[in-house]
Amino acid sequence: MPLLPDANQLPQTCESMDHTHLQQQLAAQASELVTMQAKVQQLEEALAASEARCRAAESTLGAILNSPVAAISYGRAYADRRIEIVCLSAGFEVISGYTLAELQTSPGLWLSRIYPEDLEQVVLPSFEHLFAGETRNLEFRLYHKNGSLRWVSAVCTATWDGSHGWWELIGFFQDITDRQQLLHALRTSETRLSDILNTTLVAITSFYIFDDDRRLEYCYGSAGCELVFGYTAEEFLADSNLWLSRVHPDDRFIAVQFSHQFSPGKIIEQEYRFFHKDGRLRWLMSKIVARRDQALGCWVFTAMDTDITDRKHTELTLSRLNQRLEQEVKERTASLAERNAELESMFRAFPDLLFRLAADGTHLDYKSQGSEGLYCPPEEFMGRKIQDVLPPPAGQQLFTAIQTCLQRNTIVDVHYTLSIQGRQEYYEARIVPYKPDQVLQIVRNVTQQQQAERALYQSEALFRQLFEEAPIAITLADPKTGKIIRCNSLLSEVTGYSLAELMTMSFVDFTHPEDIAADFRSLQQLLAGATSRYQMEKRYIHKDGHQLWVHLVVCLIRDQAGNPLYALGMSRDITESKRIETELIRNRDLFQATFEESADAIFLVDQASLLIITCNQRAVELFEADSREDLVGVYGPTLHKSPLTPEQQFSLFVEATEYGCAQLEVEYLTKTGRSFWGSLTVKLIT
């Protein structure tokens, strides 16, 4: 057994054990304290980063609210229709001319400045929709404080706050006066274009050629048709064969030739002879351009015909003159091409150009950082004043900017336009202080940027016009639920529902129950990416209960990431076409039965070539042929024992044309050489 410790040593041993245990506890607490200090430091760093992000967000929000480009409002609406303005952005002062203090202290001031007709018909009715939870897009006129009438676009939303008993109103406002003025100018331009088309001395026509039967159908003719052709536009619209029937027989090949040469955007020029309505033979020049219309399944042609009879008479004289001038033109062209190559190389080498100018506008030096699209080569500016080099008002505008830059010792930006070789070019110049009596001018051609902005605006306007005025019903719907987001007025006409009613509906609500499943299957394949679009014939249920057939084409509109945003549906009423299709099938079956069961031999013969196209079984039996193939493609008169005389041919043609049919007794030969007499009846089929 171990010996027990001495009683005198026991307290010392216990004291040692307590000291060791205490040191271990202190070490553990110190380690825990270090860990807590690290966590506190991490929390402090996270808090500092969060505060920085909040300050950045506040700065961004302030920049948005203080932007003069658009205006943002926040307010409250109570059950008694009382409006309280809580917050307005700085843009309201630009749009209305009134300060924010004036608008906030007088809640009714904004509504009082709205054009009365727009207030009653656009603004006030929108409140009911807002309080129903809808987002409203409005356009209305507003009297500016200076008295001018401005156009304003607004997007407004309302949210019910049940805890306080009010609606929270948020509005985004933008001055669209310039856009409305451009739309007005566009309408004026279209009216002028129509006046020009109807007063020009050129005949302008537009016509379709359909894929299925190559049928030609006129859809437009200008007033110049009567001058050039002698026939009115109405006569062309009524008779699709009129033009070809008056073309000189030797020139009719152009009708076949151009139909095989066309492609979208390609202009085909042809000269041909045409018998005017007064009987005179005239020379005409035709310029034809084609575009594809997938919806109608046809090509759309626009032709511009000009009477060039007088020109033809002078072509011989002009030809001799052209030969004499040809050499001079070649030499001049070569010289211009060489000069253009030099200029193009210079322009391509430098994206910008830097000038150093004196206070009076004199060009002292330049650095070729870019000279593309300049009014003239940079070296021609040297030693000359800018107001003498550039035409007014651009030259004077830049000279004034130089004076402002030197007087205020600040950078001045100038935007100006110049006409170069008949085209309008846009420029951006930055004037920078250099010395007390000198400045630096950086010039850049921004024509492409201006054109891109204009093209974008025109594209948006075109889309809006096409959507609203398209001859087919167009719908934008949620691709998952089918709920209608936007549609044009033609869908309202087709279904009988108002636009307001359609905005609360899904396409299922007016689709025939038997067609819903097929429509959804196709939509699911579209969403899965199996197809790029689908089309089908389906039935709609009109609001009054009757059914109608439509041809529907559906595709997806996706965002940049490829996610589906909208389902675009385009439907065309084909009820009448379905009825005609049924009638055509019935007539086809009736004709087939009559043709095949007739006791007489019947031939269909091409009028121009007199080749047999087809025949019935009785014809095979009567002419002792083995099958129809022995007769199809045969030249018809070879079945006659003796050829018809010219008088007989002419008599048959005249009688068939005037009376519908003609008869003649003819001696025939069968395939075995047997002859027999038969009664020939000729009827023209168009």
ROKENU-505292 format. One record per residue (C-alpha): residue number from 1; residue in one letter; x, y, z. Coordinates in steps of 0.1 Angstrom, whole numbers, m for minus. Each point is the difference from the previous one (the first is absolute). Layout:
REM residues N
NODE  resi  resn     xx     yy     zz
NODE   NUM     a      X      Y      Z
...
REM end
This chain:
REM residues 686
NODE  resi  resn     xx     yy     zz
NODE     1     m      0      0      0
NODE     2     p     12     35     m8
NODE     3     l     10     21     29
NODE     4     l    m24     29     10
NODE     5     p     14     35     m3
NODE     6     d     14     16     31
NODE     7     a    m26     22     17
NODE     8     n     24     29     m1
NODE     9     q      3     m4    m38
NODE    10     l    m38     m2     m8
NODE    11     p     m9     37      0
NODE    12     q     29      8    m23
NODE    13     t    m11    m27    m25
NODE    14     c    m36     13     m1
NODE    15     e     12     35     m5
NODE    16     s     20    m11    m30
NODE    17     m    m29    m18    m15
NODE    18     d    m23     30      4
NODE    19     h     26     23    m16
NODE    20     t      3    m23    m31
NODE    21     h    m38     m2     m4
NODE    22     l     m3     38      2
NODE    23     q     27      4    m27
NODE    24     q    m19    m24    m23
NODE    25     q    m33     20      6
NODE    26     l     18     33     m8
NODE    27     a     15    m14    m32
NODE    28     a    m34    m12    m11
NODE    29     q    m16     33      7
NODE    30     a     28     19    m18
NODE    31     s     m5    m22    m31
NODE    32     e    m37      6      1
NODE    33     l      6     38      4
NODE    34     v     22      0    m31
NODE    35     t    m27    m18    m19
NODE    36     m    m26     25     11
NODE    37     q     22     29     m9
NODE    38     a      5    m15    m36
NODE    39     k    m38     m3     m3
NODE    40     v     m5     36     12
NODE    41     q     25     12    m25
NODE    42     q    m18    m19    m28
NODE    43     l    m33     15     11
NODE    44     e     15     35      0
NODE    45     e     14     m5    m36
NODE    46     a    m34    m14    m12
NODE    47     l    m18     30     16
NODE    48     a     24     25    m17
NODE    49     a     m5    m17    m34
NODE    50     s    m38      1      5
NODE    51     e      1     37      8
NODE    52     a     20      6    m31
NODE    53     r    m25    m19    m22
NODE    54     c    m29     20     17
NODE    55     r     18     33     m8
NODE    56     a      5    m11    m36
NODE    57     a    m36    m10     m4
NODE    58     e    m11     33     15
NODE    59     s     22     18    m24
NODE    60     t    m14    m19    m30
NODE    61     l    m36      5     12
NODE    62     g      7     37      4
NODE    63     a     15      2    m35
NODE    64     i    m31    m17    m14
NODE    65     l    m25     22     19
NODE    66     n     19     32    m10
NODE    67     s      3    m10    m36
NODE    68     p    m17     25    m24
NODE    69     v     m6    m27    m26
NODE    70     a    m30    m15     18
NODE    71     a    m22      7     30
NODE    72     i    m10    m24     28
NODE    73     s    m28      6     25
NODE    74     y    m11    m17     32
NODE    75     g    m33      8     17
NODE    76     r    m31    m13     17
NODE    77     a    m36     m2    m10
NODE    78     y    m28     m3     26
NODE    79     a    m34    m15     m2
NODE    80     d    m16     34     m6
NODE    81     r     23      4    m31
NODE    82     r     21     26     18
NODE    83     i     36      0    m13
NODE    84     e     31      7     22
NODE    85     i     33      6    m17
NODE    86     v     29    m14     21
NODE    87     c     30      2    m23
NODE    88     l      8     14    m34
NODE    89     s     32     m3    m20
NODE    90     a     18     30    m16
NODE    91     g    m12    m10    m35
NODE    92     f    m35     14      7
NODE    93     e     13     36     m1
NODE    94     v     14     m7    m36
NODE    95     i    m32    m16    m12
NODE    96     s    m25     25     15
NODE    97     g     20     31      7
NODE    98     y    m12      1     36
NODE    99     t     24     m4     29
NODE   100     l     m4    m30     23
NODE   101     a    m11     23     28
NODE   102     e    m29     13    m22
NODE   103     l    m11    m35     m9
NODE   104     q      2    m14     35
NODE   105     t    m19     29     17
NODE   106     s    m27     m1    m26
NODE   107     p    m11    m36     m7
NODE   108     g    m26     10    m26
NODE   109     l     25     21    m20
NODE   110     w     13    m29    m21
NODE   111     l    m35    m12    m10
NODE   112     s    m11     36     m8
NODE   113     r     28      3    m26
NODE   114     i    m11    m32    m19
NODE   115     y    m17      6    m33
NODE   116     p    m38     m1      9
NODE   117     e     m9    m26    m27
NODE   118     d     29    m23     11
NODE   119     l     m9      5     37
NODE   120     e    m36    m12     m5
NODE   121     q      8    m28    m25
NODE   122     v     34    m13     10
NODE   123     v     12     10     35
NODE   124     l    m31     m1     22
NODE   125     p    m13    m34    m14
NODE   126     s     34    m15      8
NODE   127     f     m5      4     38
NODE   128     e    m26    m28      0
NODE   129     h     24    m24    m17
NODE   130     l     28     11     24
NODE   131     f    m22     m7     30
NODE   132     a     m7    m34    m15
NODE   133     g     37     m8      1
NODE   134     e      8      6    m37
NODE   135     t     31     18    m13
NODE   136     r    m10     28    m23
NODE   137     n     19     14    m30
NODE   138     l    m13     34     m9
NODE   139     e      8     27    m26
NODE   140     f    m16     34      5
NODE   141     r      6     37     m7
NODE   142     l     11     25     27
NODE   143     y      2     38      1
NODE   144     h     35     10     10
NODE   145     k      4     30     23
NODE   146     n     12     20    m30
NODE   147     g    m33     m7    m18
NODE   148     s     14    m26    m25
NODE   149     l    m19    m32     m5
NODE   150     r     21    m31      8
NODE   151     w     m6    m37     m5
NODE   152     v      7    m22     31
NODE   153     s      3    m38      3
NODE   154     a     m8    m15     34
NODE   155     v      2    m35     16
NODE   156     c    m20     m2     32
NODE   157     t     m6    m27     26
NODE   158     a    m20     m1     32
NODE   159     t      4    m22     31
NODE   160     w    m26     m3     28
NODE   161     d     14      5     35
NODE   162     g    m27    m16     22
NODE   163     s     18      9     32
NODE   164     h     m3     38     m7
NODE   165     g    m31     m1    m23
NODE   166     w     15     17    m31
NODE   167     w     14     m9    m34
NODE   168     e     37      6     m6
NODE   169     l      4     17    m34
NODE   170     i     32     m2    m20
NODE   171     g      4     17    m34
NODE   172     f     27      3    m26
NODE   173     f     m4     30    m24
NODE   174     q     19      9    m31
NODE   175     d     m2     29    m25
NODE   176     i     m8    m15    m34
NODE   177     t     m8     32    m19
NODE   178     d     29     m5    m24
NODE   179     r    m12    m35     m8
NODE   180     q    m36     12     m6
NODE   181     q     13     27    m23
NODE   182     l     19    m26    m19
NODE   183     l    m31    m22     m3
NODE   184     h    m20     30    m13
NODE   185     a     28      7    m25
NODE   186     l     m1    m37    m11
NODE   187     r    m37      2     m6
NODE   188     t      5     32    m20
NODE   189     s     27    m17    m20
NODE   190     e    m22    m30     m8
NODE   191     t    m27     24    m12
NODE   192     r     25     17    m22
NODE   193     l     12    m33    m13
NODE   194     s    m35    m10    m10
NODE   195     d     m5     33    m18
NODE   196     i     33     m5    m18
NODE   197     l     m9    m35    m11
NODE   198     n    m34     12    m14
NODE   199     t     14     30    m18
NODE   200     t     32    m14    m15
NODE   201     l      2     m8    m37
NODE   202     v     11    m35      8
NODE   203     a    m24    m30      3
NODE   204     i      6    m18     34
NODE   205     t    m17    m33      6
NODE   206     s      2    m27     26
NODE   207     f    m11    m36     m4
NODE   208     y      2    m34     16
NODE   209     i     12    m33    m15
NODE   210     f    m12    m29     22
NODE   211     d     21    m31      5
NODE   212     d    m27    m27     m5
NODE   213     d    m14      9    m34
NODE   214     r     23     28    m12
NODE   215     r    m31     22     m1
NODE   216     l      6     37     m5
NODE   217     e    m22     25     18
NODE   218     y      4     38      0
NODE   219     c     m3     19     33
NODE   220     y      9     36     m9
NODE   221     g      3     23    m30
NODE   222     s      9     37     m1
NODE   223     a    m18     26    m20
NODE   224     g     29     m1    m25
NODE   225     c    m12    m33    m14
NODE   226     e    m26     18    m22
NODE   227     l     27     22    m14
NODE   228     v     26    m27     m7
NODE   229     f    m22    m29     m9
NODE   230     g    m33     17     m9
NODE   231     y    m18    m22     25
NODE   232     t    m10     12     35
NODE   233     a     12    m17     32
NODE   234     e    m35    m13      5
NODE   235     e      1    m18    m33
NODE   236     f     33    m17     10
NODE   237     l    m15    m10     34
NODE   238     a    m30    m15    m17
NODE   239     d     19    m21    m27
NODE   240     s     33    m16     10
NODE   241     n      7    m10    m36
NODE   242     l     m5     34    m15
NODE   243     w     37     11      1
NODE   244     l     14    m32    m16
NODE   245     s    m27      0    m27
NODE   246     r     12     35    m12
NODE   247     v     37     m8      0
NODE   248     h     14     m4    m35
NODE   249     p      1    m38     m8
NODE   250     d     38      1     m6
NODE   251     d      6     15     35
NODE   252     r    m23    m23     20
NODE   253     f     30    m21      9
NODE   254     i      9     26     26
NODE   255     a    m30    m10     22
NODE   256     v     15    m35      3
NODE   257     q     36     13      2
NODE   258     f     m4     23     29
NODE   259     s    m21    m25     20
NODE   260     h     31    m23      0
NODE   261     q     25     28      8
NODE   262     f    m15     17     30
NODE   263     s     15     m1     35
NODE   264     p     m8     22     30
NODE   265     g     13     36     m4
NODE   266     k     13     m6    m36
NODE   267     i    m12     26    m25
NODE   268     i     m6    m14    m35
NODE   269     e     m1     25    m29
NODE   270     q    m16     m9    m33
NODE   271     e    m10     17    m32
NODE   272     y    m30    m12    m20
NODE   273     r    m27     11    m25
NODE   274     f    m36      5     11
NODE   275     f    m32      7    m19
NODE   276     h    m15     31     15
NODE   277     k    m37      1      4
NODE   278     d     m2     24    m29
NODE   279     g     17    m26    m22
NODE   280     r     35     16     m2
NODE   281     l     30    m22      6
NODE   282     r     21     16     27
NODE   283     w     34     m9     15
NODE   284     l      0     m3     38
NODE   285     m     27     m4     27
NODE   286     s    m10    m22     29
NODE   287     k     19     m1     34
NODE   288     i    m12    m29     22
NODE   289     v      9     m8     36
NODE   290     a    m13    m30     19
NODE   291     r     m4     m9     37
NODE   292     r    m12    m32     17
NODE   293     d    m33     m1     19
NODE   294     q      1    m32     21
NODE   295     a    m34      7     15
NODE   296     l    m18      1    m33
NODE   297     g     22    m27    m16
NODE   298     c      9     22    m30
NODE   299     w     25     24    m15
NODE   300     v     m9     37      0
NODE   301     f     12     20    m30
NODE   302     t      2     37     m5
NODE   303     a      4     12    m35
NODE   304     m      7     35    m13
NODE   305     d     m6      5    m37
NODE   306     t     11     30    m20
NODE   307     d     m8      9    m36
NODE   308     i     34      2    m18
NODE   309     t    m12      1    m36
NODE   310     d     16     35     m5
NODE   311     r     32    m12     16
NODE   312     k      2    m30    m24
NODE   313     h     m1     24    m30
NODE   314     t     30     19     14
NODE   315     e     20    m30     11
NODE   316     l     20     m1    m32
NODE   317     t     12     36      4
NODE   318     l      8     m5     37
NODE   319     s     19    m32     m8
NODE   320     r     25     19    m22
NODE   321     l      3     27     27
NODE   322     n      6    m26     27
NODE   323     q     28    m16    m20
NODE   324     r     18     34     m2
NODE   325     l     m5      6     37
NODE   326     e      9    m35     11
NODE   327     q     38      5     m1
NODE   328     e     m3     33     19
NODE   329     v    m21    m17     26
NODE   330     k     24    m29      4
NODE   331     e     29     24      5
NODE   332     r    m19     21     25
NODE   333     t    m12    m31     18
NODE   334     a     35    m13      3
NODE   335     s     12     33     14
NODE   336     l    m29      2     25
NODE   337     a      5    m36     10
NODE   338     e     37      6      7
NODE   339     r     m8     31     21
NODE   340     n    m28    m18     19
NODE   341     a     24    m28      8
NODE   342     e     25     25     15
NODE   343     l    m28     16     21
NODE   344     e    m14    m33     11
NODE   345     s     34    m12     11
NODE   346     m      5     33     20
NODE   347     f    m34     m2     16
NODE   348     r      3    m37     10
NODE   349     a     34      6     16
NODE   350     f    m13     25     27
NODE   351     p    m32     m4     20
NODE   352     d      2     36     14
NODE   353     l     17     32    m10
NODE   354     l     17     26     24
NODE   355     f      3     37    m10
NODE   356     r     19     28     17
NODE   357     l    m17     33     m6
NODE   358     a      7     36      9
NODE   359     a    m26     22     18
NODE   360     d    m12     15    m34
NODE   361     g     m7    m35    m13
NODE   362     t     32     m4    m21
NODE   363     h     12    m36     m4
NODE   364     l     36     m2     12
NODE   365     d      7    m38      0
NODE   366     y    m16    m34     m1
NODE   367     k      6    m36     10
NODE   368     s    m16    m27    m21
NODE   369     q    m18    m21     26
NODE   370     g    m30     m4    m24
NODE   371     s    m13     19    m30
NODE   372     e    m27    m22    m13
NODE   373     g    m30     19    m13
NODE   374     l     16     35      3
NODE   375     y    m12     29    m20
NODE   376     c     34      2    m17
NODE   377     p     35    m14      5
NODE   378     p     17     12     33
NODE   379     e     28     18    m18
NODE   380     e    m24     23    m17
NODE   381     f    m10     14     34
NODE   382     m     35     12      7
NODE   383     g      4     38      2
NODE   384     r    m37      6     m6
NODE   385     k    m27     10     25
NODE   386     i    m25    m25      8
NODE   387     q    m29     24     m8
NODE   388     d     15      3    m35
NODE   389     v      6    m37     m6
NODE   390     l    m33    m14     12
NODE   391     p    m33     13    m13
NODE   392     p    m25     18     22
NODE   393     p    m14     m6     25
NODE   394     a     26    m27      9
NODE   395     g     30     23     m3
NODE   396     q    m15     28     21
NODE   397     q    m13    m25     25
NODE   398     l     35    m14      6
NODE   399     f     16     35      1
NODE   400     t    m25     10     27
NODE   401     a      9    m32     19
NODE   402     i     37     10     m1
NODE   403     q     m7     34     15
NODE   404     t    m22    m16     27
NODE   405     c     28    m25      8
NODE   406     l     27     27      4
NODE   407     q    m22     24     20
NODE   408     r    m13    m26     25
NODE   409     n     31    m22     m1
NODE   410     t    m22    m31     m3
NODE   411     i     m6    m28    m25
NODE   412     v    m28      6    m25
NODE   413     d    m17    m27    m20
NODE   414     v    m15      9    m34
NODE   415     h    m23    m21    m23
NODE   416     y     m4     11    m36
NODE   417     t     m9    m13    m34
NODE   418     l     16      4    m35
NODE   419     s    m11     m9    m35
NODE   420     i     27    m21    m16
NODE   421     q     m5    m13    m36
NODE   422     g    m38      4      3
NODE   423     r     m3    m19     33
NODE   424     q     m5     14     35
NODE   425     e     29     m8     24
NODE   426     y     m1      5     38
NODE   427     y     30     11     21
NODE   428     e     10      3     36
NODE   429     a     28     24     10
NODE   430     r     15      6     34
NODE   431     i     18     33      5
NODE   432     v     26     m2     28
NODE   433     p     20     30     15
NODE   434     y     37     m3    m10
NODE   435     k     16     34      5
NODE   436     p    m14     34      9
NODE   437     d     m4      7    m38
NODE   438     q     m2    m36    m14
NODE   439     v    m23    m30      2
NODE   440     l      0    m36    m10
NODE   441     q    m29    m14    m21
NODE   442     i     m8    m37     m2
NODE   443     v    m22     m9    m29
NODE   444     r    m20    m32     m4
NODE   445     n    m25    m11    m27
NODE   446     v    m31    m14     18
NODE   447     t    m22     m5    m30
NODE   448     q     m3    m37      5
NODE   449     q    m11      5     36
NODE   450     q    m26     25    m11
NODE   451     q    m12    m23    m27
NODE   452     a     m2    m29     24
NODE   453     e    m21     20     24
NODE   454     r    m23     12    m28
NODE   455     a     m3    m36    m13
NODE   456     l     m8    m13     34
NODE   457     y    m28     26      4
NODE   458     q    m13     m7    m35
NODE   459     s      1    m37      8
NODE   460     e    m20      5     32
NODE   461     a    m25     22    m18
NODE   462     l     m3    m26    m29
NODE   463     f     m6    m28     25
NODE   464     r    m27     19     17
NODE   465     q    m17      9    m33
NODE   466     l      3    m36    m13
NODE   467     f    m13    m14     32
NODE   468     e    m30     23      1
NODE   469     e     m8      2    m37
NODE   470     a      9    m35    m11
NODE   471     p    m27    m17    m21
NODE   472     i      2    m30     23
NODE   473     a     m9     m4     37
NODE   474     i     32      2     21
NODE   475     t      3    m11     36
NODE   476     l     28      2     26
NODE   477     a     m7    m26     28
NODE   478     d     17    m15     30
NODE   479     p     16    m31    m15
NODE   480     k     m7    m21     32
NODE   481     t    m36     11      9
NODE   482     g    m13     12    m34
NODE   483     k    m13     32     16
NODE   484     i     m2     28    m25
NODE   485     i     24     29      6
NODE   486     r     m6     20    m31
NODE   487     c    m20     m3    m32
NODE   488     n    m10     22    m29
NODE   489     s    m35     11     m9
NODE   490     l     m5    m26    m27
NODE   491     l     m1    m28     27
NODE   492     s    m29     19     16
NODE   493     e    m17      1    m34
NODE   494     v      5    m37     m6
NODE   495     t    m11    m12     35
NODE   496     g    m26     26      8
NODE   497     y     16      9     33
NODE   498     s     11     35      9
NODE   499     l     37      7      5
NODE   500     a     m6      5     37
NODE   501     e    m17    m34      2
NODE   502     l     28    m18    m19
NODE   503     m     26     14     24
NODE   504     t    m17    m20     28
NODE   505     m     m2    m32    m20
NODE   506     s     21    m29    m12
NODE   507     f      0    m14    m35
NODE   508     v    m18    m31     15
NODE   509     d    m30     22      8
NODE   510     f    m10      3    m37
NODE   511     t     16    m32    m15
NODE   512     h    m23    m28    m10
NODE   513     p      2    m27     28
NODE   514     e     10    m27    m26
NODE   515     d     30     21    m12
NODE   516     i     15      9     35
NODE   517     a     20    m32      5
NODE   518     a     17      2    m34
NODE   519     d      8     36      5
NODE   520     f     16     m7     34
NODE   521     r     20    m30    m14
NODE   522     s     15     22    m27
NODE   523     l      7     28     26
NODE   524     q     19    m25     23
NODE   525     q     21    m11    m30
NODE   526     l      8     36     m7
NODE   527     l     10      7     36
NODE   528     a     22    m32      0
NODE   529     g     19     13    m30
NODE   530     a    m12    m29    m23
NODE   531     t    m13     26    m25
NODE   532     s      6     36     m8
NODE   533     r    m37      7     m6
NODE   534     y    m32    m19     m7
NODE   535     q    m31      7    m21
NODE   536     m    m34    m16      0
NODE   537     e    m36      5    m11
NODE   538     k    m23      3     30
NODE   539     r    m34     12     10
NODE   540     y     m8     31     20
NODE   541     i    m33      5     19
NODE   542     h    m13     35     m7
NODE   543     k    m15     20     29
NODE   544     d    m35     m5    m16
NODE   545     g      6    m38      0
NODE   546     h      6     m7    m37
NODE   547     q     32    m19    m11
NODE   548     l     26     13    m24
NODE   549     w     31    m16    m15
NODE   550     v     34     17      3
NODE   551     h     35     m8    m12
NODE   552     l     24      5     30
NODE   553     v     38      4      0
NODE   554     v     18      1     34
NODE   555     c     36      7      8
NODE   556     l     20     11     31
NODE   557     i     16     33      8
NODE   558     r     30     m6     22
NODE   559     d     23     22     21
NODE   560     q     38      2     m6
NODE   561     a      5    m31     22
NODE   562     g    m24    m20    m21
NODE   563     n    m28     m2     25
NODE   564     p    m35      3    m14
NODE   565     l    m16     34      7
NODE   566     y    m32      0    m22
NODE   567     a    m19    m24    m22
NODE   568     l     m7     19    m33
NODE   569     g    m32    m12    m17
NODE   570     m    m12     11    m34
NODE   571     s    m34    m12    m11
NODE   572     r    m19      6    m32
NODE   573     d    m37     m6     m5
NODE   574     i     m3    m29    m26
NODE   575     t    m37     m8      5
NODE   576     e     m9     10    m35
NODE   577     s     31    m19    m14
NODE   578     k    m12    m31     18
NODE   579     r    m34      3    m15
NODE   580     i     15      5    m34
NODE   581     e     23    m30      5
NODE   582     t    m30    m22      8
NODE   583     e    m18     13    m31
NODE   584     l     31     m6    m22
NODE   585     i      3    m36     13
NODE   586     r    m36     m6     m9
NODE   587     n      4     16    m34
NODE   588     r     32    m20     m6
NODE   589     d    m18    m33      8
NODE   590     l    m30     10    m22
NODE   591     f     24      8    m29
NODE   592     q     20    m32      4
NODE   593     a    m32    m21     m1
NODE   594     t    m14     18    m30
NODE   595     f     34     m1    m19
NODE   596     e      6    m37      6
NODE   597     e    m35    m13     m4
NODE   598     s     m8     19    m32
NODE   599     a    m11    m20    m31
NODE   600     d     20     24    m22
NODE   601     a     37      2     m5
NODE   602     i     13     31     19
NODE   603     f     34     16     m4
NODE   604     l     16     29     19
NODE   605     v     23     18    m25
NODE   606     d     25     28      6
NODE   607     q    m13     30    m20
NODE   608     a     35     12    m10
NODE   609     s     18    m32     m9
NODE   610     l    m31    m22     m8
NODE   611     l     16    m28     20
NODE   612     i    m24    m24     18
NODE   613     i      2      5     38
NODE   614     t    m23    m28     10
NODE   615     c    m30    m20    m12
NODE   616     n    m27    m24     14
NODE   617     q     m2    m37     m3
NODE   618     r    m26      2    m29
NODE   619     a     27     18    m21
NODE   620     v     24    m29      6
NODE   621     e    m26    m25    m12
NODE   622     l    m12     21    m30
NODE   623     f     35      5    m14
NODE   624     e     11    m36      8
NODE   625     a     29     11     22
NODE   626     d     16    m23     26
NODE   627     s     m3     26     28
NODE   628     r     m3     38      6
NODE   629     e     37      3     m1
NODE   630     d     m1     m8    m37
NODE   631     l    m21     32     m6
NODE   632     v     13     25     26
NODE   633     g     26     23    m15
NODE   634     v    m11     m8    m36
NODE   635     y     m4     29    m24
NODE   636     g    m39      1     m4
NODE   637     p     m2      5    m38
NODE   638     t     20    m32     m5
NODE   639     l    m32    m19      9
NODE   640     h    m17     15    m31
NODE   641     k      1    m19    m32
NODE   642     s      4     33    m19
NODE   643     p     13     32     15
NODE   644     l    m25     28      6
NODE   645     t      1     28    m25
NODE   646     p     10     35     13
NODE   647     e    m36     11     m7
NODE   648     q    m14    m29     22
NODE   649     q     25      8     28
NODE   650     f     m9     37     m1
NODE   651     s    m38     m8      0
NODE   652     l      4    m23     30
NODE   653     f     19     26     19
NODE   654     v    m24     28     m8
NODE   655     e    m31    m20      8
NODE   656     a     15    m14     33
NODE   657     t     10     36     10
NODE   658     e    m33     16     m8
NODE   659     y    m26    m27      8
NODE   660     g     19    m21     26
NODE   661     c      4    m31    m22
NODE   662     a      3    m11    m36
NODE   663     q     m8    m32    m19
NODE   664     l     15    m17    m31
NODE   665     e     m2    m35    m16
NODE   666     v     35    m14     m3
NODE   667     e     13    m33    m13
NODE   668     y     24    m16     26
NODE   669     l     26    m27      0
NODE   670     t      4    m24     29
NODE   671     k     33    m13     14
NODE   672     t     m6    m32    m21
NODE   673     g     m5     19    m32
NODE   674     r    m38     m3     m2
NODE   675     s    m19     31    m11
NODE   676     f    m33     13     11
NODE   677     w    m21     32     m1
NODE   678     g     m7     19     32
NODE   679     s    m16     32     11
NODE   680     l     27     23     15
NODE   681     t    m13     25     26
NODE   682     v     25     26     12
NODE   683     k     m5     20     32
NODE   684     l     25     25     14
NODE   685     i      7     m4     38
NODE   686     t     16     29     19
REM end
